[in-house]
């Protein structure tokens, strides 16, 4: 059997291959290595992307971007091997766009799980069906994730997103936890606003004068003070997920009375 040289690309969308994406890096590598050994392929280079969604475009996928920008060339590398087509992309548009760029670089795409080599003239049809199902699966995953967050939010639990200043999100926790240092700053901002009727610019100046920094370690700006003031109900112990849902009694401890 004539030996061919290939590169391999593996991807998972979550840290530690948990949740919806359980086809881990090691499992993909084993399947690719087994396929290559059986088909006379030698992997010269591995490309690994972790915690990258299959719906992400090239700006968020540095390893795939390198591949498509001539990091591999033919010769010597004739093909790019993936464990499944959805490791390359979950949307039909991205899948065929990436495949076109590979073909333009004279690189064949090989999927271990969807080996259409013997399908003859039907290969493009089967490939299109495979990409369509990957996109459909992605849609179902998004729907399930969104529904789960909405249920959690309706019960006052933390449903994701960036925690408001004054709170932190503990990994695996179902509610926001008070950050004591930030909570003191929140109370100071509301005292300056409610009791002293200070403007946001004046509040910023006061915080800077006291050497108080924001979460990024920089001076407070009008927009960051405004963000704190707009979260009054959250600090009073209420919660909602998104701007189009109702406020409910939150599971988090209130910072303001």
N, C-alpha and C positions, 0 to 999 in steps of 0.2 A: 504494500500500500504506500503510495507516494505521500511523503510527509508535508503538511502544510502548516504555515505559521500564522497564528492568530493572536488577537488581544481579547481580553475578557472584561466585561463591565458588570458590576453588581451594585445593587442599591436597596436601602431600606428607608422607609419614611419616618420611622420613630426610633428614638434612642433605645437600645436594648432589644429591638424587634418585639415589642409588646403591643397589646391592643389589636388594632385591625391588621397590622403588618407583621405576621408571625413567620414569614419566609425569610429567615435570617441570613446574614452574610456567610456564615460557615456552611449553612445548608446549600446556598446558591453555589458557593465555590466547589463543594463536593459534587453537585450535579453536573457542573460545567466540566470539572476535571474528569469525571467518569465518562461523559459524552466525548470529550476530546480524545481520551485514550482509546475509546472504541472506534473512533472515526479517523485516526491518523492525524490528529491536530496537536500542535505544540503551542502552548500559551507562552508568549514571550513577555507579555506585560499585563498586569492586573490594574484595573481602575475601580476604586471603591468609593461610594458616596453613602454617607450615613446621615439619618435625620433629614432626608430630602424627599419631598413629595413627588410622585410621578406626574403631577399636574403642573409642577414648577417649570418655568421657561429656562432658557440657557443662562440667564443672569444669576440664577440661584443654584446652578449645577456646574461647578468649576471643573470636575473631572470629565464630564461629558463635553463640556466646552473645549477642553484640551484635545479630546479625540477628534471632534469635528473641525478643529483648527489645525489639522495636519500634524498632531503629535504622533500619529501612526501613519505610515505610508506603505503603499504597495508598489514594488517589493520593499521589505520582505513580508510585511503583514498583509494577508489577503482578506481577512474577515474579522468582524467583531462578534464575539459570542456572548449571549445573555442567557440566563436561566429561563426567563419567560419574557415575552414581548412587553408585558406591562412594567418590567423593570426599566425598559427604555423610556416608555411613556404610557400614560393611562388615557390620554385623549387621542382621538383619531388624527386630528390635525397635527399634533406634535409628533406622533409616531411616524406618519408618512413624511413629515418635514425632516425629521432627523434621518430617516432612512434615505431620503433623497440626497441629503448632504453627504452621507456615507458613500452612496453610489457614485456621486460626483467625484469623490476622492478615490474611486476604484476599490472601495472596501465593501465586501458582502456582509449582510447581517444574518446571523444564524441564531435561532432560538432553540434551546434544548427541549423545552416543553412543547413547542409547536414546530416540529421539524416537517416542513412542507415540501422537502426536496423531491419526494416521489409523487407529488400531486400533479405534476405536469402543468397543463394549461389552467388547471383549477387553483394553482398556488395563490395567485393574487386574490381570488375570491375567499379562500380559507383565511388568508392573512387579514383581509378586511373584516371578516366576521370576528376573528380573534381580537382585533383592535377595538371593534365596536363593543364587544362584551367587556373588555377592560374598562372602557369609558363608562359603560352602564354600571359596572361594579363600583366604580369610583363615585358615581352619583348616589348609589344606595348607601355607601359608607358615609357620605356627607349628610344624607338625610338622617341616618341613624344617629350620627354625632350631634347634629343640630337638635333632634328630638330629645336626646338624652340631656343636653344642656338646658333646654327649655323646661324639662320636668324638674331638674335640680334647682333651677332659678325660681320656679313657681313655689318651691318649698323653702325659699330663702337661703339656699346653699350657694356656694361659690361655683359659678358655671364656666369660668375661664376668662381669659383676657388679662390685661395689665391691671394689677391691683391698685386701687386709689392710694394716693399718698396718705400715710398713716396706718396702712395695713400691709401685710405680706401674705403670700399664698404658700403654705407649707405643702410640700410634695405629698400627694395622696390624701390631703385634707379636703373635706367637703364644705369648709367654711373659711372665711378670711380670719386672720389672726392679727391682733393689734401689735403694731410696732411701737414700743413705748417712746423712743426718742422722737420719731416722726409725729406721734400722737400729741406730744407736748407742743410741737410747732403748729399743728392743726388748731389746737385750742388757743394758742397765742394769736394766730391769724384771725380767728373768729372774734376774739376779744377786742382786737384792734379795729375790726370792721364793725361789730355790733355795738360795743360799748363806747368806743372813741370816735366812731364814724370816720375812720381814716380811709383815704383813697387807696386804690391798689398800688399806685406808685409810692405812696407814703409807706405802705406796708412793706413793699420791697426794700425801701431804704432802711426801715427799721430792722428788718431781718439781716440785711447786709452789715449794718452797724453792729449788730450783736454777733456777727460771724457765723450766722446760720446758713448752711448750704442746702441745696435741693438734693434729690436722690442721686443725681449725677455728679455731685460734688462741686456744683457751680452755684453762683448767686441766684437767688430767686428772681424771676422775671414776672411781668404783669400776667403773661399767659399762664405761668405755673401757679400763681396766686389765684387767678380766676378759676383754674381747674379745681383747686381745693374748695373754693367757695361754691362751685356748682355741684359739689358732692355732699351738700349739707344733709340730705335725707339718708345717705349711706352712713355718714358719721352719727346720725341719730338712731341707727340700728335697723334701717330699712334696706331692701335690696331689690334690684331689677337687672335683668340681662338684656342689653340693647335698649334703644330709645323708644321702641314701639310696644313695650310690655308694661304691665302694671307693677307698681311698687307693692311689695309684700313685706311682712315682718322678717327681717334677716336673722340668720343664725349667728352672725358675728356680734361681738361685744360692741356696744355703742361708745364712741369717743366723746360725743357731745350729749348733753342732757336735752 
